[in-house]
Amino acid sequence: MILIAGLGNPGVKYARHRHNIGFLAVDRIMQAHGFGAPRSRFHGELAEGHLGDIRTFILKPMTFMNESGLAIGEFRRFFKLPVKDIIVFHDELDLAPGKLRVKTGGGIAGHNGLRSIARHIGPDFRRVRLGIGHPGSKARVHGYVLSDFAKADQDWLDPLLDSIAQNAPLVAKGDDAGFMNKIALDLPTKKSKPAKE
């Protein structure tokens, strides 16, 4: 059994914000793999299904980003789930838009959602870092992450979310390298133009 948590802020106002790419990713996984309807549990929306043959819970904390760890910590204590079986999808300023990296543990790089989770369960959970790019200066970061994706972002955002959903069973079974490789191979083919003859 594993837990996949997507980070974001609840409510229509925030739905298309860059900070909510974690929510967008797990929503796409649930749709693609026929998860049951989410229920209100553990200060969040919780859905259950399977990725491959692995029983998987998907949790979207409804506490706002800064308290994401409350929901994940409660889930972990209830199910006595090892931290290594918790995967968190979140936005990453230090990766170019559309890039994705998976890592276990590490710092929080100023991300309040990760800080909250580390406070509740420690730092050794797995992270799927979803690149949104950096606005260029620290002073602009807050407004950048709390604003909607631009129209031009759809060129990479939708293909990325589709590829994440399609390949989610790989990350569920711990094949992080395979997951990253499949997505890296998938995205250029969706963007590329036919070669000229």
C-alpha positions in Angstrom: 0.0 0.0 0.0 1.2 3.5 -0.8 0.0 7.1 -0.3 0.3 9.7 -3.1 -0.4 13.2 -1.9 -0.8 16.2 -4.2 -0.1 19.6 -2.8 -2.2 22.7 -3.5 -4.7 25.1 -2.1 -8.4 24.2 -1.9 -11.0 26.2 -3.7 -11.9 27.4 -7.2 -9.9 30.6 -6.7 -6.7 28.6 -6.6 -7.5 25.8 -9.0 -5.3 26.8 -11.9 -2.5 28.4 -9.9 1.1 27.2 -10.5 1.3 26.3 -6.8 -1.5 23.8 -7.4 0.2 21.6 -10.0 0.4 18.8 -7.4 -3.4 18.8 -7.2 -3.6 18.8 -11.0 -1.3 15.8 -11.3 -3.1 13.6 -8.8 -6.5 14.5 -10.3 -5.3 13.3 -13.6 -4.0 10.1 -12.1 -7.3 9.4 -10.4 -9.2 10.0 -13.6 -6.9 7.8 -15.7 -7.0 4.8 -13.3 -10.6 4.8 -12.3 -10.2 5.7 -8.6 -13.3 5.9 -6.4 -14.9 9.2 -5.6 -12.9 11.1 -3.0 -14.3 11.3 0.6 -13.5 13.8 3.3 -11.0 12.3 5.6 -7.8 13.3 7.4 -8.3 17.0 6.8 -8.4 16.3 3.0 -10.0 14.6 0.1 -9.1 10.9 0.0 -9.6 8.4 -2.9 -8.7 4.8 -3.2 -7.8 2.7 -6.2 -4.9 0.7 -7.7 -1.9 1.6 -9.7 -0.9 -1.7 -11.4 -1.4 -4.2 -8.6 -0.5 -1.7 -5.8 -3.3 -0.5 -3.5 -3.0 3.3 -3.6 -4.6 6.1 -1.7 -4.5 9.6 -3.1 -4.8 12.5 -0.7 -5.4 16.2 -1.4 -4.9 18.1 1.9 -7.7 20.7 2.3 -5.8 22.6 4.9 -4.1 25.1 2.6 -0.5 24.5 1.5 1.2 25.7 4.7 -0.5 22.9 6.8 -0.3 20.1 4.3 1.6 17.9 6.8 -1.4 17.7 9.1 -3.4 15.6 6.7 -0.5 13.4 5.6 0.7 12.9 9.2 -2.8 11.8 10.3 -3.1 9.4 7.4 0.3 7.9 8.2 -0.5 7.4 11.9 -3.8 5.8 11.1 -2.4 3.3 8.6 1.0 3.0 10.3 2.5 3.6 6.8 6.3 3.7 6.5 7.5 7.2 5.3 9.2 5.5 2.3 5.7 4.6 1.0 4.6 8.2 0.9 5.0 10.1 -2.4 4.3 13.8 -2.6 3.7 15.7 -5.9 4.6 19.4 -5.7 5.6 22.4 -7.7 9.3 23.1 -8.1 10.7 26.6 -8.9 14.2 25.3 -9.5 13.1 23.1 -12.5 12.2 24.4 -15.9 8.5 24.3 -16.8 7.5 20.8 -17.8 10.6 19.1 -16.3 10.1 16.5 -13.6 12.4 14.9 -11.1 11.8 12.2 -8.4 13.9 12.1 -5.2 13.8 10.8 -1.7 14.4 13.1 1.2 16.4 16.3 1.0 15.7 19.9 1.9 12.6 22.0 1.5 14.0 24.9 -0.7 11.6 27.4 1.0 8.5 25.3 0.0 6.0 25.8 2.9 4.1 22.6 2.0 7.2 20.5 2.2 8.2 22.2 5.4 4.9 21.3 7.0 5.2 17.6 5.8 8.7 17.3 7.1 7.6 18.7 10.5 4.9 16.0 10.8 6.6 12.9 9.3 10.3 13.8 8.9 12.1 14.6 5.6 12.5 11.1 4.1 9.4 10.9 2.0 9.6 10.6 -1.8 9.0 13.8 -3.8 7.9 14.2 -7.4 9.1 17.7 -8.2 7.1 19.3 -11.0 9.0 22.2 -12.7 7.1 25.5 -13.0 10.2 27.6 -13.6 11.3 30.7 -11.7 10.1 34.2 -12.2 13.7 35.6 -12.1 13.8 37.3 -8.7 12.9 36.3 -5.2 10.6 39.2 -4.7 8.3 37.9 -7.5 8.1 34.3 -6.3 5.0 34.7 -4.1 2.9 36.4 -6.9 4.2 33.9 -9.5 3.2 30.7 -7.7 -0.1 32.2 -6.7 -1.2 33.1 -10.2 -2.7 31.0 -12.9 -0.7 29.2 -15.5 -0.4 31.3 -18.7 -2.1 30.2 -21.9 1.3 29.2 -23.4 1.9 26.9 -20.5 -0.8 24.5 -21.8 1.6 23.4 -24.5 3.6 21.6 -21.9 1.2 21.3 -19.0 -1.4 19.0 -20.4 1.1 16.6 -22.1 3.0 16.4 -18.8 -0.1 15.7 -16.7 -1.2 13.0 -19.3 2.2 11.4 -19.2 2.3 11.4 -15.4 -1.1 9.7 -15.3 -0.2 7.1 -17.8 3.1 6.2 -16.2 2.0 6.5 -12.5 2.2 2.7 -11.9 6.0 3.0 -12.4 6.4 5.5 -9.6 4.0 3.5 -7.5 6.1 0.4 -7.6 9.3 2.4 -6.9 10.7 2.5 -10.4 11.6 6.2 -10.2 14.2 6.1 -12.9 11.8 4.4 -15.3 9.0 6.9 -14.5 11.3 9.8 -15.2 12.7 8.2 -18.4 9.2 7.4 -19.8 8.0 11.0 -19.2 11.2 12.5 -20.7 10.7 10.3 -23.8 7.0 11.0 -24.0 7.0 14.7 -23.9 9.3 15.6 -26.9 7.2 13.3 -29.2 4.1 15.2 -28.3 5.7 18.6 -29.0 7.8 17.7 -32.0 6.8 18.7 -35.5 7.0 16.3 -38.5 10.4 16.2 -40.0 10.7 17.9 -43.4 11.4 15.5 -46.3 
